[in-house]
Amino acid sequence: MALQAAEILELFERVGAHLRGHFRLTSGLHSSEYLQCALVLQHPEHAERLGCELAAALAAVAGPGIELVAAPALGGVIIGHETARALRARFLFAERDANGEMVLRRGFTVRPGEAAVVVEDVVTTGGSTREVISLLARGGARVLAAASIIDRSGGQADVGVPRVALATLRVTAYRPEDCPLCRQGVPVAKPGSRKN
C-alpha cells in the first residue's frame, strides 16, 4: 500500500527530521523549517520504503524502461540508490567540482540515448535537480522525469521535465536580505552538506 504524504511527514516528525529554527538552505534561501532527510534515511527500512515509493511514482510518469537513476551528492545519494534498486536500474551521482559545477567523477559515464531519471531528497527551487538534468543531457542521456521525497516549493519548482514528490509542502523561504529571522537577530544554521 502506497504511503500517503501525511504518513511521510509523520515519519519525519517521529525521527526528529522536521527541524524548526532559522536555517540557510542549499539554495541560499533562509527558512524557519528544515527537513533533514538524512535522519530518516539513516534507517535502512525507511530508505528502502521511500525508494520503492519513488520508483513507483517515477514509473507512472516516465513509463517502463528507466535505465539510469542519477542524483546530486550528497543529499540524493541514499534515496537515489534505493530508487535505482527498486527500478533495477543503474545508479550514479554527480558532485560539485572546485568551481561549484556538477560533474561526474569516479569513472561514472552516461551512455547516449540512455533513459534516465533524477532523484533528490528535498526540492526547494529545483536548482540541483536542473543541474544534474543538464549534465546528463550533455552526455546524451534522455532525461524522462525527476523526483524527490519532499517538495518544499508547493509544486512550483520547474526542472524542465515532469516531476513527482512523495509529499509537497509550501514552506516559506526568504532571500537573506528579506529574512525576518535575520532582522530579529536569530542565528542562522546550515544543517545540510553543501557550503554556501
Beta strands, then each sheet from edge to edge (+ up, - down):
strand 1: 18-24
strand 2: 30-35
strand 3: 68-72
strand 4: 90-96
strand 5: 102-103
strand 6: 115-123
strand 7: 142-151
strand 8: 163-168
strand 9: 173-174
sheet 1: 1+ 2- 9+
sheet 2: 5+ 4- 3- 6- 7- 8-
end
